[in-house]
Amino acid sequence: MDPELWAEVDRYIGGALIGEDPVLEVALRASTDAGLPAINVSPAQGKFLHLLTRIHAARTILEIGTLGGYSTIWLARGMLPAGGKVVTLELDPRHAAVARANFERAGLAKMIELRVGAALETLPQLAREGRGPFDLIFIDADKASIPEYFTWALKLSRRGTVIIVDNVIRKGAVADAASTDPSILGVRRLNAMLATEARVSATTLQTVGSKGYDGFTLAVVTS
């Protein structure tokens, strides 16, 4: 377990395969300057989301958890040049203000609809408005509520929708059946759901890197 080595490899990968990107670098700097927590995806993870968007030819994306909009920019760029729409949900108005400024600087504001409020309130609103089904859904919000977010993601999906859930390994603590941590309990409840949910096919991958030891769940809606 060598987090310094993981971060060094991430920097190497970033330099070799991603390169410098002033727009994304300014977005990260704006988030830091505003005091937002440094819990955004890494550049390599952002590029992964971008490539999944392109591979899936997604034109409608739902993101649960905006923070400063770093991952949102990666997702929106994955729909260029054809264009599309990202609906992103953020609880904290201060985070949302930083994200909106980042979207403007990135030239993507017209592609991104940011809704402020608790996701378990805005998700039903989307359903009532007839929004969706979405081609791709990225869940990166509080882990205790992941099962509820995933339930709404299914309601806003179609056959073929890709659902990605971030931060599901929790430094390996997800394997602790005796844990009382709400985040761990949320992830374990998600896994119990996935084990019996006939409408999806899913797997989880562990990751290491500049964000430490964690992982993501990838699910495809099959029916």
QUIVENFEN-V252483 format. One record per run of one state. SS is the DSSP state (hx for helix, st for strand, lp for the rest). FROM is the first residue (numbers start at 1). LEN is the number of residues. If there is no record, write none. Layout:
# QUIVENFEN-V252483
SS:FROM:LEN
SS:FROM:LEN
This chain:
# QUIVENFEN-V252483
lp:1:2
hx:3:16
lp:19:3
hx:22:12
lp:34:9
hx:43:13
lp:56:4
st:60:5
lp:65:5
hx:70:8
lp:78:7
st:85:6
lp:91:2
hx:93:14
lp:107:2
hx:109:3
st:112:5
lp:117:2
hx:119:10
lp:129:7
st:136:4
lp:140:3
hx:143:13
lp:156:6
st:162:5
lp:167:3
hx:170:6
lp:176:6
hx:182:15
lp:197:3
st:200:10
lp:210:2
st:212:10
lp:222:2
